[in-house]
Amino acid sequence: MDNFLPHQNQKISRYKAIDLLGYFQAIEKQIKRFEVKTGFNELDKYLSGGLHEGLYVLGAISSLGKTTFALQLADQIAIRHQDVIFFSLETSRYELMAKSISRYTYELNRLARTEDGKNLLAKDLQQILDSQRYTSYSSHEKQTITDAITEYKKIASHIFICDGGDSYKRISANSIREIVEEHIQVTGQKPVVFVDYLQILAPVDIHITDKQSIDINIFEFKKMSRDFGIPIFVVSSFNRNNYDEPVSMNSFKESGAIEYSSDVLFGLQYFGMDYEENELPIERSRRLRELLKANIEKKCNKTPIQIELKCLKNRNGCQFALPFQVMPAYSHFEFKNIYDDTNLYGSNYKIQKF
């Protein structure tokens, strides 16, 4: 027994906190932890400076702008000379690039308006990809697209888009790990990873349920973020039961792993989805119908809509809600503190911590 104890002590010493204190006593000598700005100053403020090593999950109902928001984050990160790998399981790489170029056409010409408020120089995704339309554009319209492409070139060398088009296999968590590992080995750069989106990743095993597969993939992404020391940003869909409800933890209940394993959990929703005090169910139902109808009309008319980004979980900080003005036609998110606009929303709103 006496011969066994020293070996036993050596084996378990790596778990003792007293033996780990040296890390903090020489912390200035440790490898710098990952941090990158998102390009949204208010968001960076509440995330303690930006994205860090860890698992970030963004959820929303269909067609609310999940991909658009993630892609804009990716572009705004890349402009800081930070490599980004965007795994797109639904949208082709050329469509994603067209969304980014569309955003630049809007940003470069946001003041160019006709009498009816339209921006004729800004182009949406289809207007950029459609060669037949391109031939009919004016010289000013063509120049706008050229200028937008020039802007995109500034970030393109740091954007890597994997849409599965180069393989007959669906993208899986394992293939994402292999690509990230290869990227680090070849470039020497740690990338920020975006996955769009969780529910259509290749199943881990065809014999298990969708929920089990999602749970396993989430655990793998969490482990991947730690193994590589990088942020992994995963987009998730909601089921239709959540279309009439405010964003909450319940929106992610199809997978308990999302709630428990994520370091930061986001949800997007239309502004006005929250419950109002003393509002009857029939009144809420009527108000939501009008809200959704109004937002659909705004999208069709290429006018802004108001979206809230809610942080439902922040492992190392507070929960919060941030308002954005969104131009869906041009894939553009812009922070705008509409909570303080008393003409539109009353005086009870402000950037929320909850």
C-alpha positions as CSV (number, residue, x, y, z in Angstrom):
1,M,0.0,0.0,0.0
2,D,2.9,2.4,0.8
3,N,4.3,1.9,-2.7
4,F,0.9,2.6,-4.2
5,L,0.2,6.0,-2.5
6,P,2.9,8.2,-4.2
7,H,1.8,7.0,-7.6
8,Q,-1.8,7.6,-6.7
9,N,-1.0,11.1,-5.5
10,Q,0.8,12.0,-8.7
11,K,-2.1,10.7,-10.7
12,I,-4.7,12.8,-9.0
13,S,-2.6,16.0,-8.4
14,R,-3.6,17.4,-11.8
15,Y,-7.2,17.7,-10.4
16,K,-6.2,19.6,-7.2
17,A,-6.9,23.4,-7.3
18,I,-3.9,24.1,-5.1
19,D,-1.6,22.6,-7.8
20,L,-3.3,24.6,-10.6
21,L,-2.8,28.1,-9.0
22,G,0.5,28.6,-11.0
23,Y,-1.6,29.4,-14.0
24,F,-3.0,32.5,-12.4
25,Q,0.2,33.6,-10.7
26,A,1.8,33.8,-14.2
27,I,-1.3,34.7,-16.2
28,E,0.5,37.4,-18.2
29,K,2.6,34.6,-19.7
30,Q,-0.4,32.5,-20.8
31,I,-1.5,32.4,-24.5
32,K,-3.9,35.3,-25.3
33,R,-7.5,34.1,-25.3
34,F,-9.6,34.5,-28.4
35,E,-11.6,37.7,-28.8
36,V,-13.0,39.4,-32.0
37,K,-15.3,42.3,-32.4
38,T,-18.7,41.6,-34.1
39,G,-19.0,45.0,-35.7
40,F,-22.0,45.9,-33.6
41,N,-20.7,48.1,-30.8
42,E,-23.7,47.6,-28.5
43,L,-23.5,43.8,-28.9
44,D,-19.8,43.8,-28.2
45,K,-20.4,45.8,-25.0
46,Y,-22.7,43.2,-23.6
47,L,-20.5,40.3,-24.7
48,S,-17.5,41.6,-22.8
49,G,-15.7,42.9,-25.9
50,G,-16.9,40.5,-28.6
51,L,-16.9,36.8,-29.5
52,H,-14.7,34.6,-27.4
53,E,-14.0,30.9,-27.2
54,G,-17.3,29.1,-26.8
55,L,-20.6,28.0,-28.3
56,Y,-23.0,30.6,-29.5
57,V,-26.5,29.6,-30.7
58,L,-29.0,31.8,-32.6
59,G,-32.6,30.8,-33.1
60,A,-35.6,32.3,-34.8
61,I,-38.7,31.3,-36.8
62,S,-38.4,30.8,-40.5
63,S,-37.6,33.9,-42.7
64,L,-36.8,36.2,-39.9
65,G,-33.2,36.8,-40.8
66,K,-31.1,34.2,-39.0
67,T,-28.8,33.6,-42.0
68,T,-28.7,37.3,-42.8
69,F,-27.6,38.2,-39.3
70,A,-25.0,35.5,-39.1
71,L,-23.6,36.4,-42.5
72,Q,-23.4,40.0,-41.6
73,L,-21.5,39.1,-38.4
74,A,-19.2,36.9,-40.4
75,D,-18.5,39.8,-42.9
76,Q,-17.9,42.3,-40.1
77,I,-15.5,40.0,-38.4
78,A,-13.6,39.3,-41.6
79,I,-13.0,43.0,-42.3
80,R,-10.8,42.9,-39.2
81,H,-8.5,40.4,-41.0
82,Q,-9.9,37.5,-39.0
83,D,-10.6,34.2,-40.9
84,V,-14.2,33.0,-40.9
85,I,-15.5,29.7,-42.1
86,F,-19.2,29.7,-43.0
87,F,-20.8,26.3,-43.3
88,S,-24.0,26.7,-45.3
89,L,-26.3,23.7,-45.5
90,E,-29.1,25.4,-47.3
91,T,-27.8,28.3,-49.3
92,S,-25.2,28.1,-52.0
93,R,-21.9,30.0,-51.7
94,Y,-22.8,32.3,-54.6
95,E,-26.1,33.2,-53.1
96,L,-24.4,34.0,-49.8
97,M,-21.9,36.2,-51.6
98,A,-24.7,37.9,-53.5
99,K,-26.4,38.7,-50.2
100,S,-23.3,40.4,-48.9
101,I,-22.8,42.3,-52.2
102,S,-26.5,43.3,-52.0
103,R,-25.9,44.7,-48.5
104,Y,-23.0,46.8,-49.8
105,T,-25.1,48.2,-52.6
106,Y,-27.5,49.4,-49.9
107,E,-24.8,50.8,-47.6
108,L,-23.1,52.7,-50.4
109,N,-26.3,54.2,-51.6
110,R,-28.6,54.4,-48.6
111,L,-29.2,58.1,-49.2
112,A,-30.2,57.6,-52.9
113,R,-34.0,57.8,-52.7
114,T,-36.8,58.6,-55.2
115,E,-39.9,60.5,-54.2
116,D,-41.7,57.4,-53.1
117,G,-38.8,56.4,-50.8
118,K,-37.4,53.6,-53.0
119,N,-33.7,53.0,-53.4
120,L,-33.2,52.3,-57.1
121,L,-29.5,51.8,-56.9
122,A,-29.5,49.2,-54.2
123,K,-30.0,45.7,-55.5
124,D,-31.4,42.6,-53.9
125,L,-30.0,39.1,-54.3
126,Q,-32.0,38.2,-57.4
127,Q,-31.2,41.5,-59.0
128,I,-27.5,40.8,-58.6
129,L,-27.7,37.2,-59.8
130,D,-30.0,37.6,-62.7
131,S,-27.9,38.2,-65.9
132,Q,-31.0,39.2,-68.0
133,R,-31.8,42.1,-65.6
134,Y,-28.2,43.2,-65.5
135,T,-28.2,44.1,-69.2
136,S,-31.1,46.5,-68.7
137,Y,-29.4,48.4,-65.8
138,S,-28.3,52.0,-66.1
139,S,-24.7,52.9,-65.9
140,H,-25.3,54.2,-62.4
141,E,-26.8,50.8,-61.3
142,K,-24.0,48.8,-62.9
143,Q,-21.4,51.1,-61.2
144,T,-23.2,50.5,-57.8
145,I,-22.8,46.7,-58.2
146,T,-19.1,47.2,-59.3
147,D,-18.4,49.4,-56.2
148,A,-20.1,46.8,-53.9
149,I,-18.0,44.0,-55.4
150,T,-14.9,46.1,-54.7
151,E,-16.0,46.5,-51.1
152,Y,-16.6,42.7,-50.8
153,K,-13.0,42.1,-52.1
154,K,-11.7,43.8,-48.9
155,I,-13.0,40.8,-46.8
156,A,-13.1,38.0,-49.4
157,S,-9.6,36.7,-48.6
158,H,-10.7,36.0,-45.0
159,I,-14.1,34.4,-45.9
160,F,-14.3,30.7,-46.5
161,I,-17.7,29.3,-47.6
162,C,-18.4,25.6,-47.5
163,D,-21.8,24.7,-48.9
164,G,-21.2,21.0,-49.4
165,G,-21.2,21.5,-53.2
166,D,-17.7,19.9,-53.5
167,S,-18.8,16.7,-51.9
168,Y,-21.6,14.1,-52.4
169,K,-21.9,13.8,-48.7
170,R,-23.9,16.1,-46.4
171,I,-22.0,18.3,-44.1
172,S,-21.7,16.8,-40.6
173,A,-20.2,17.8,-37.3
174,N,-17.2,15.5,-38.0
175,S,-16.5,17.0,-41.4
176,I,-16.7,20.5,-39.9
177,R,-14.1,19.5,-37.3
178,E,-11.8,18.1,-40.1
179,I,-12.1,21.3,-42.2
180,V,-11.4,23.5,-39.2
181,E,-8.4,21.4,-38.2
182,E,-7.0,21.5,-41.7
183,H,-7.6,25.3,-41.9
184,I,-5.6,25.9,-38.7
185,Q,-2.8,23.5,-39.9
186,V,-2.5,25.1,-43.4
187,T,-3.0,28.8,-42.5
188,G,-1.8,29.0,-38.9
189,Q,-5.0,31.0,-38.2
190,K,-7.8,30.1,-35.8
191,P,-11.1,30.8,-37.6
192,V,-14.5,31.9,-36.3
193,V,-16.9,29.2,-37.4
194,F,-20.6,29.7,-38.5
195,V,-22.9,26.7,-39.0
196,D,-26.2,27.4,-40.8
197,Y,-28.1,25.5,-39.7
198,L,-28.3,22.9,-37.0
199,Q,-31.4,20.9,-37.9
200,I,-30.1,19.9,-41.4
201,L,-26.7,18.7,-40.4
202,A,-26.1,15.1,-41.5
203,P,-27.5,12.8,-38.8
204,V,-24.9,11.2,-36.5
205,D,-26.7,7.9,-36.8
206,I,-29.7,7.1,-39.0
207,H,-31.0,4.9,-36.2
208,I,-31.4,7.6,-33.6
209,T,-34.1,10.3,-33.3
210,D,-33.6,13.9,-34.6
211,K,-33.5,15.2,-31.0
212,Q,-30.7,12.7,-30.1
213,S,-28.8,13.7,-33.2
214,I,-29.1,17.4,-32.4
215,D,-28.0,16.8,-28.9
216,I,-24.9,14.9,-30.0
217,N,-24.0,17.6,-32.6
218,I,-24.4,20.4,-30.0
219,F,-22.1,18.5,-27.6
220,E,-19.6,18.1,-30.4
221,F,-19.6,21.8,-31.3
222,K,-19.1,22.6,-27.6
223,K,-16.2,20.3,-27.5
224,M,-14.8,21.7,-30.8
225,S,-14.9,25.2,-29.4
226,R,-12.8,24.2,-26.5
227,D,-10.4,21.9,-28.4
228,F,-9.6,24.7,-30.9
229,G,-10.1,27.7,-28.6
230,I,-12.5,29.4,-31.0
231,P,-16.1,30.8,-31.2
232,I,-18.5,28.5,-32.9
233,F,-21.8,30.3,-33.9
234,V,-24.6,27.9,-34.7
235,V,-28.0,28.8,-36.3
236,S,-31.1,26.9,-35.1
237,S,-34.7,26.9,-36.3
238,F,-37.8,26.9,-34.1
239,N,-40.8,24.7,-34.6
240,R,-44.2,26.2,-35.6
241,N,-45.5,26.1,-32.0
242,N,-43.2,29.1,-31.3
243,Y,-44.4,31.3,-34.2
244,D,-47.0,33.1,-32.0
245,E,-44.9,33.3,-28.8
246,P,-42.1,35.5,-27.6
247,V,-38.6,34.1,-27.9
248,S,-37.7,32.2,-24.7
249,M,-35.8,29.1,-23.5
250,N,-39.0,27.1,-24.4
251,S,-38.3,27.9,-28.1
252,F,-35.3,25.5,-27.9
253,K,-37.0,22.7,-26.0
254,E,-36.7,20.2,-28.9
255,S,-33.1,19.9,-27.6
256,G,-32.2,20.4,-24.0
257,A,-28.6,20.3,-25.0
258,I,-28.9,23.7,-26.7
259,E,-30.1,25.3,-23.5
260,Y,-27.5,23.7,-21.3
261,S,-24.4,23.5,-23.5
262,S,-24.5,26.9,-25.2
263,D,-22.4,29.6,-23.7
264,V,-24.5,32.3,-25.2
265,L,-28.0,31.7,-26.5
266,F,-29.7,34.3,-28.8
267,G,-33.2,34.5,-30.2
268,L,-34.5,36.9,-32.9
269,Q,-38.1,38.1,-32.9
270,Y,-40.2,40.8,-34.5
271,F,-40.5,43.9,-32.2
272,G,-43.9,43.6,-30.5
273,M,-44.0,39.9,-29.9
274,D,-43.7,40.2,-26.1
275,Y,-46.8,40.0,-24.0
276,E,-48.4,43.3,-23.0
277,E,-49.7,43.9,-19.5
278,N,-53.4,43.0,-19.0
279,E,-53.8,42.0,-22.7
280,L,-56.5,39.5,-23.3
281,P,-55.7,36.4,-25.5
282,I,-58.1,37.6,-28.3
283,E,-56.6,41.0,-28.2
284,R,-53.1,39.6,-28.5
285,S,-54.1,37.3,-31.3
286,R,-55.5,40.2,-33.3
287,R,-52.5,42.4,-32.6
288,L,-50.0,39.7,-33.7
289,R,-52.0,39.2,-36.9
290,E,-51.7,42.9,-37.7
291,L,-48.0,42.9,-36.7
292,L,-47.2,40.0,-39.0
293,K,-49.2,41.4,-41.9
294,A,-47.5,44.8,-41.5
295,N,-44.1,43.3,-41.6
296,I,-44.9,41.2,-44.6
297,E,-46.0,44.3,-46.4
298,K,-42.8,46.2,-45.4
299,K,-40.7,43.3,-46.8
300,C,-42.6,43.4,-50.1
301,N,-42.2,47.2,-50.3
302,K,-38.5,47.0,-49.4
303,T,-38.9,49.2,-46.3
304,P,-37.3,48.6,-42.9
305,I,-38.7,46.3,-40.2
306,Q,-37.9,46.2,-36.5
307,I,-36.3,43.2,-35.0
308,E,-35.1,42.4,-31.5
309,L,-32.1,40.3,-30.6
310,K,-32.7,38.7,-27.2
311,C,-29.8,37.1,-25.3
312,L,-31.6,34.4,-23.3
313,K,-28.4,33.0,-21.7
314,N,-25.0,34.6,-21.2
315,R,-22.8,32.3,-19.2
316,N,-20.3,35.1,-18.3
317,G,-22.5,38.1,-18.4
318,C,-26.0,39.5,-18.2
319,Q,-29.0,38.8,-20.4
320,F,-30.2,41.6,-22.6
321,A,-32.3,42.6,-25.6
322,L,-31.0,44.9,-28.5
323,P,-33.1,46.5,-31.2
324,F,-32.2,46.4,-34.8
325,Q,-33.6,48.0,-37.9
326,V,-33.5,45.5,-40.8
327,M,-33.8,45.9,-44.5
328,P,-34.6,42.3,-45.5
329,A,-34.4,43.0,-49.2
330,Y,-30.8,44.1,-48.9
331,S,-29.7,41.7,-46.1
332,H,-28.8,44.6,-43.8
333,F,-29.0,44.8,-40.0
334,E,-28.4,48.1,-38.2
335,F,-28.5,48.8,-34.5
336,K,-31.2,51.4,-33.9
337,N,-32.5,52.2,-30.4
338,I,-36.1,52.2,-31.3
339,Y,-36.9,51.6,-27.6
340,D,-36.3,55.4,-27.0
341,D,-38.5,56.5,-29.9
342,T,-41.6,57.6,-28.0
343,N,-43.4,58.5,-31.1
344,L,-43.5,54.9,-32.2
345,Y,-43.3,52.7,-29.1
346,G,-44.1,54.8,-26.0
347,S,-41.8,55.7,-23.2
348,N,-41.5,52.4,-21.4
349,Y,-38.8,50.8,-23.6
350,K,-35.1,50.9,-23.3
351,I,-32.2,48.6,-24.0
352,Q,-33.2,45.8,-21.6
353,K,-31.2,43.7,-19.1
354,F,-33.3,40.8,-17.8
